[in-house]
């Protein structure tokens, strides 16, 4: 099965029925910039029909903890396209982020953020910058699965899945192919997180070979972030996981001149959402000085997505002409460069006057030259032999000497399972730990089969039965150990599916 993520269903020359769009006006400056954006779309001839959905702060405060009215979900189901202004999530009382709710509930797996320098009209040190950040949008640490396990320790689960990796990596290469991009860079931290980020890297390498005309490379996220901030012109398309993508997309937008200029697309199989990346800015709400460019750029991406790419080009080029003419909102106004400090609606009106014109210095938008079609194959799971070889039992123990707890655990012989090691915060502390290692009250105790061996300095594990794990946990409880968490240890087709402790 093939999933077509962006289908050129119609264009202004052959359109019959307008494309229905669910519009959320948002909070703070949201209604102001949405009004300006919709006026531009209308004047440019966008073949759309809007239906308002109610979401954001007022809905939260009315007692709806999701921040979105039930009726809005039906509208989204009907339209499949959302154009959303920034919203405010009330502080305190445990309100969930509506953006995260929408992205996960609707399967919006790809967050796409193009960032291009607009030098000299928008101040930047990087006039050649033109990069697209493609961020995985549903999993990673943003799964939000957290627990306090002991008095001293809380955890957050980092979940990386093969289907999630395949979809986002494939999307990045398909995007590059559709819009004439030459290079895709993967950013990970698999020198430390060898399984989670290692999977992302592995999938990237697997898929990259299917696109021989597109250059590909992988970089470690910390140095890659520094390079992106120092030399953004070296990058074209960047694909990465959720947290890293959240960080570097804001870095990219800021060094290009202003976060207020950037729009983003959240792409799913059935539904897609388009929004500015900035917040609701309540401090300037109602003053008429907000920059609508981020939401306008999001709307341009939306038009390209629904096949109205010539209209998208018309609006984008008119925006660039307006900037060249020196009509700049307060956030990007420069003495000696800007001609006039434009209001929110004033900027929109100047843009409308410039519809049909092309920029003279800034790069002309040519979205209409791309294919605009992105094809994602259905995920097919490869069956692997999964063998249970042990368990990590995490215990709450408030002592400080690992030798005390280690020697006591060494005496436990439960159905041929024995203690292999103890780690604290990932560092091996027993046997043969170092006295300098600081230990908290959270101990990972690894139990494996007694006949496990070492071969060529590599552990060789023997299969165990699940009942042995249950028996071990019962024994630990009887011996007075508080087991707060367990993780089964598996091999997949003989490949170790768990990390070694530092020093193991």
C-alpha positions in Angstrom: 0.0 0.0 0.0 1.2 3.5 -0.8 0.4 6.5 1.3 0.4 9.8 -0.6 1.0 12.5 1.9 0.6 15.5 -0.4 -1.7 15.1 -3.3 -2.0 17.9 -6.0 -5.7 17.5 -6.1 -6.5 20.8 -7.7 -5.1 24.1 -8.9 -6.7 27.5 -9.5 -7.0 26.7 -13.2 -8.9 23.5 -12.8 -10.5 23.7 -9.4 -14.1 23.0 -9.2 -14.9 22.7 -5.5 -13.0 24.7 -2.8 -10.8 22.8 -0.4 -12.3 22.9 3.1 -10.0 24.2 5.8 -10.5 24.1 9.6 -9.3 27.4 11.0 -8.3 27.9 14.6 -7.9 31.6 15.5 -6.0 30.9 18.7 -5.1 33.2 21.6 -3.1 36.3 22.2 -2.0 37.7 18.8 -3.6 34.7 17.1 -6.8 36.3 15.9 -4.9 39.3 14.5 -2.5 37.4 12.4 -5.1 34.9 11.3 -7.4 37.7 10.1 -4.5 39.2 8.1 -3.5 35.8 6.7 -7.0 34.9 5.6 -7.4 38.2 3.8 -4.2 37.6 1.9 -5.4 34.1 0.9 -8.7 35.5 -0.3 -7.2 38.3 -2.4 -4.7 35.9 -3.9 -7.4 33.6 -5.2 -6.8 30.6 -3.0 -9.6 28.1 -3.6 -10.5 27.3 0.0 -13.5 27.4 2.2 -12.9 28.0 5.9 -14.7 26.6 8.9 -13.9 27.9 12.4 -12.9 25.5 15.1 -12.8 26.6 18.8 -9.7 25.7 20.7 -7.2 27.2 23.1 -7.2 29.1 26.4 -11.0 29.8 26.7 -11.8 26.2 26.1 -9.3 25.1 28.7 -10.7 27.5 31.3 -14.2 26.4 30.5 -13.3 23.1 32.0 -12.2 21.2 28.9 -8.8 19.9 29.8 -8.0 18.9 26.2 -8.3 22.6 25.1 -10.4 21.7 22.1 -14.2 21.5 21.6 -15.7 18.1 20.7 -17.3 19.7 17.7 -13.9 20.7 16.4 -12.8 17.1 16.0 -15.8 16.5 13.7 -14.8 19.5 11.6 -11.2 18.2 11.4 -12.5 14.8 10.4 -14.4 16.4 7.6 -11.8 18.9 6.3 -8.5 16.9 6.9 -6.6 20.3 6.8 -6.0 22.6 9.8 -4.7 26.2 9.7 -4.0 27.2 13.3 -2.8 30.3 15.0 -0.8 30.1 18.3 -2.7 29.1 21.4 -2.1 29.7 25.1 -2.0 26.7 27.5 -2.9 28.0 31.0 -0.2 27.5 33.6 -0.7 25.1 36.4 -3.5 22.6 37.0 -1.7 20.0 34.7 -3.1 21.2 31.4 -1.7 19.2 28.5 -0.2 20.9 25.4 -2.9 21.1 22.7 -0.2 21.1 20.1 1.1 17.7 21.4 -2.5 16.4 21.6 -3.3 17.3 18.0 0.0 15.9 16.7 -0.4 12.6 18.4 -4.1 12.2 18.2 -4.1 12.9 14.4 -0.9 11.0 13.6 0.9 14.1 12.4 4.3 12.3 12.3 6.4 14.9 10.3 7.0 18.4 11.4 8.5 20.4 8.5 10.1 23.8 9.1 11.7 25.6 6.2 14.1 28.5 7.2 15.5 30.9 4.6 17.6 34.0 5.2 16.1 37.2 3.9 19.2 39.3 4.0 19.6 42.3 4.1 16.0 43.0 4.8 15.9 40.8 7.9 19.1 41.1 9.9 21.2 37.9 9.9 24.8 36.8 9.8 24.0 34.0 7.3 22.7 35.5 4.0 23.0 32.1 2.2 21.0 30.1 4.7 18.2 27.9 3.2 17.5 24.8 5.2 14.5 22.6 6.0 14.3 20.9 9.4 12.2 17.7 9.3 11.4 16.6 12.8 9.8 13.4 14.0 6.6 14.5 15.7 5.1 11.7 17.7 7.5 9.7 19.9 11.0 10.1 21.5 10.9 11.7 25.0 7.8 13.6 23.9 5.8 10.4 24.5 5.6 12.0 28.0 5.9 8.7 29.9 7.4 9.8 33.3 7.5 8.2 36.7 9.0 9.0 40.1 10.5 5.7 41.1 12.3 6.5 44.4 12.6 9.5 46.7 15.6 10.7 44.7 14.9 9.5 41.1 12.5 10.3 38.3 12.6 8.8 34.8 11.3 9.7 31.4 11.1 7.0 28.8 12.7 7.7 25.4 10.7 5.6 22.9 12.0 5.3 19.4 10.2 2.9 17.0 11.2 1.4 13.7 8.0 2.4 11.9 8.4 5.9 13.3 12.0 6.1 12.1 11.1 4.7 8.7 8.2 7.2 8.1 10.2 10.3 9.1 13.4 9.3 7.3 11.5 8.3 4.1 9.6 11.6 4.3 12.8 13.6 4.4 14.2 12.0 1.3 10.8 12.2 -0.5 10.6 15.9 0.4 14.1 16.5 -0.9 13.2 14.7 -4.2 9.9 16.5 -4.6 11.3 20.0 -4.0 14.7 19.7 -5.7 16.8 19.5 -2.6 20.3 18.0 -2.9 21.3 16.7 0.5 19.8 15.1 3.6 21.6 15.2 6.9 20.6 12.9 9.8 21.3 14.2 13.4 21.5 11.7 16.2 23.4 10.9 19.4 24.1 7.2 18.9 27.5 7.3 20.3 25.7 7.4 23.7 22.2 6.1 23.0 23.3 3.2 20.9 19.9 1.4 20.8 17.4 4.3 20.4 19.4 6.8 18.4 21.2 3.8 16.9 18.0 2.6 15.4 17.3 6.0 13.9 20.8 6.1 12.3 20.4 2.5 11.1 17.1 3.2 9.4 18.6 6.4 7.8 21.4 4.4 6.3 19.0 1.7 5.0 16.7 4.2 3.3 19.4 6.5 2.0 20.7 3.9 -0.5 17.3 4.1 -2.2 18.0 7.7 -3.2 21.4 7.6 -4.9 21.0 11.1 -6.5 20.6 12.7 -3.1 23.7 13.2 -0.9 23.3 11.9 2.6 25.4 12.0 5.8 25.0 11.6 9.6 26.3 13.9 12.3 26.3 13.8 16.1 23.6 16.2 17.3 25.8 18.3 19.7 28.5 19.2 17.2 25.9 19.3 14.4 23.9 21.9 16.3 27.0 24.0 16.7 27.8 23.7 13.0 24.2 24.6 12.1 24.4 27.7 14.2 27.8 28.7 12.8 27.5 27.5 9.1 23.9 26.9 8.3 24.6 27.3 4.6 26.3 23.9 4.6 22.9 22.2 5.3 20.0 21.6 3.0 17.4 19.1 4.6 18.0 17.9 8.2 16.0 15.0 9.6 16.1 14.1 13.3 14.1 12.9 16.2 11.5 14.9 18.2 13.5 16.6 21.0 16.5 17.4 18.8 14.3 18.7 16.1 12.4 21.0 18.5 15.7 22.5 19.6 17.5 22.9 16.3 14.5 24.2 14.4 14.3 27.2 16.8 18.0 27.7 16.5 17.7 27.8 12.7 14.8 30.2 12.8 16.5 32.5 15.2 19.8 32.8 13.4 17.9 33.4 10.1 16.6 36.5 11.7 13.4 35.9 13.6 11.4 33.0 15.0 8.4 35.2 14.1 8.9 34.6 10.4 8.9 30.8 10.5 5.9 28.6 9.6 5.6 24.9 10.0 3.7 21.9 8.6 2.6 18.9 10.6 2.0 16.2 8.1 0.0 13.0 8.7 -1.4 10.2 6.5 -5.0 11.5 6.7 -4.8 15.0 8.3 -2.2 17.8 8.2 -1.9 21.0 10.3 -0.2 24.2 9.4 0.9 26.8 12.0 3.5 29.5 12.9 6.2 28.2 15.2 6.1 31.1 17.6 3.8 31.5 20.7 0.7 33.5 21.3 2.7 36.6 22.6 0.0 37.9 25.0 2.2 40.9 25.9 1.6 42.5 22.5 -1.9 41.2 21.9 -4.3 43.8 20.6 -1.6 46.3 19.7 -1.6 45.5 16.0 2.1 45.2 15.8 2.5 41.4 15.6 4.3 40.0 12.5 1.9 37.7 10.6 4.7 36.3 8.4 5.0 33.0 10.4 1.4 32.2 9.8 1.5 33.4 6.2 4.4 31.1 5.6 2.4 28.3 7.2 -0.5 29.1 4.9 1.9 29.0 1.9 3.0 25.5 2.9 -0.7 24.5 3.2 -1.5 25.7 -0.3 1.5 23.7 -1.7 0.2 20.7 0.2 -3.3 20.9 -1.3 -2.0 21.3 -4.8 -2.4 25.1 -5.2 1.3 25.7 -5.6 1.1 28.6 -8.0 -1.0 30.5 -5.5 1.6 29.7 -2.9 4.3 31.1 -5.1 2.3 34.2 -5.8 1.8 34.9 -2.0 5.4 34.1 -1.2 6.9 36.3 -3.9 4.6 39.1 -2.9 5.8 38.8 0.7 9.4 39.0 -0.5 8.7 42.1 -2.6 7.0 43.7 0.4 10.2 43.1 2.5 12.4 44.4 -0.3 10.3 47.6 -0.4 11.1 48.1 3.3 7.7 47.5 4.9 8.7 45.7 8.1 6.9 44.9 11.3 8.4 46.0 14.6 10.3 42.7 15.3 12.4 43.1 12.2 12.5 46.9 11.7 16.0 48.3 11.1 16.9 51.9 11.0 18.5 52.7 7.6 17.1 49.6 6.0 13.4 49.7 6.7 11.2 52.2 5.0 8.2 52.0 7.3 7.3 50.2 10.5 4.2 48.3 9.4 1.3 47.2 11.5 0.0 43.6 11.3 -2.8 44.5 8.9 -0.6 47.2 7.2 1.9 44.5 6.2 -0.9 42.3 4.9 -2.3 45.1 2.9 1.1 45.9 1.3 1.5 42.2 0.5 -1.8 42.2 -1.2 -0.8 45.2 -3.3 2.3 43.3 -4.4 0.4 40.1 -5.6 1.7 39.2 -9.0 5.1 40.9 -8.6 8.5 39.1 -8.3 11.4 40.0 -5.9 14.5 41.5 -7.5 17.1 40.5 -5.0 15.6 37.8 -2.8 15.2 34.2 -4.1 12.1 33.8 -6.1 9.7 31.1 -4.8 9.3 28.2 -7.2 7.2 25.7 -5.3 5.1 25.2 -8.4 8.2 23.6 -10.1 8.3 20.8 -7.5 6.2 17.6 -7.8 4.7 18.2 -4.4 4.0 14.5 -4.1 5.5 12.5 -1.2 5.0 8.8 -1.1 5.4 6.7 2.1 5.1 2.9 1.8 3.1 1.0 4.4 5.3 -0.3 7.2 6.0 -4.0 7.0 7.3 -5.7 10.2 10.2 -8.1 9.8 9.7 -11.1 12.0 12.6 -11.8 14.3 13.3 -14.5 16.9 12.9 -12.9 20.3 14.6 -14.8 23.2 14.4 -13.9 26.9 17.8 -14.0 28.5 17.5 -12.2 31.8 16.0 -9.3 33.7 17.1 -5.9 35.0 15.4 -5.5 38.4 15.5 -1.9 39.7 15.4 -1.7 43.5 14.8 1.2 46.0 17.7 0.9 48.5 18.8 4.0 50.5 22.2 2.6 51.5 25.4 4.1 49.9 27.8 1.1 49.7 27.0 -1.1 46.7 29.1 -3.9 48.1 26.6 -4.4 50.9 23.6 -4.8 48.6 25.7 -6.6 46.0 26.9 -9.3 48.4 23.4 -9.9 49.7 22.0 -10.3 46.2 24.9 -12.6 45.3 23.5 -15.1 47.8 20.2 -15.4 45.9 20.0 -18.4 43.6 16.6 -18.4 42.1 15.9 -21.0 39.4 19.4 -20.6 38.0 19.3 -16.8 37.7 22.3 -15.0 39.2 23.4 -11.4 39.7 25.7 -10.3 36.9 26.2 -6.6 38.0 24.6 -3.6 39.7 24.6 -0.1 38.2 23.7 3.2 39.6 22.7 5.9 37.1 24.0 3.7 34.4 27.5 3.2 35.9 28.6 -0.3 37.1 29.2 -0.2 40.9 29.2 -3.9 41.7 31.3 -6.0 41.4 34.5 -4.0 41.2 33.0 -0.5 41.2 34.9 2.6 42.2 34.5 4.2 45.6 34.4 7.7 43.9 31.1 6.9 42.1 28.2 8.7 43.7 25.2 6.4 44.3 21.6 7.4 44.8 18.7 5.2 46.0 18.0 3.7 42.5 19.9 0.5 41.7 19.7 -1.6 38.5 20.4 -5.2 39.3 21.0 -7.4 36.2 20.2 -11.1 36.6 21.1 -13.6 33.9 21.3 -17.4 33.6 24.0 -19.0 35.8 25.5 -20.7 32.8 26.0 -17.5 30.8 29.5 -17.2 29.5 32.0 -14.7 28.1 33.3 -15.4 24.6 35.9 -13.2 23.0 35.2 -10.6 25.7 31.6 -10.6 24.7 28.8 -11.9 27.0 27.0 -15.0 25.7 23.5 -15.3 27.2 21.4 -18.4 27.6 17.6 -18.4 27.3 15.5 -18.3 30.4 11.8 -18.8 31.0 9.5 -16.1 32.1 8.5 -18.1 35.1 12.1 -17.8 36.3 11.8 -14.1 36.3 8.5 -14.2 38.3 10.2 -16.5 40.8 13.2 -14.2 41.1 11.0 -11.2 41.8 9.1 -13.2 44.4 12.4 -14.2 46.1 13.6 -10.6 46.1 10.4 -9.5 47.7 10.7 -12.2 50.4 14.3 -11.1 51.1 13.1 -7.5 51.7 14.1 -5.8 48.5 11.7 -3.3 47.1 11.5 -3.9 43.3 10.2 -0.7 41.7 10.7 -1.5 38.0 11.8 -4.4 35.8 13.0 -4.6 32.2 13.2 -7.9 30.5 16.4 -8.6 28.6 15.9 -10.0 25.1 18.0 -11.0 22.1 16.5 -10.5 18.6 17.9 -12.9 16.0 20.9 -13.2 18.3 21.4 -9.5 18.5 21.5 -8.0 22.0 18.5 -5.9 22.6 19.7 -4.0 25.7 22.6 -1.7 26.6 25.6 -2.7 28.7 26.3 -0.8 31.8 29.2 1.7 31.7 32.2 -0.4 32.8 30.4 -3.7 32.3 
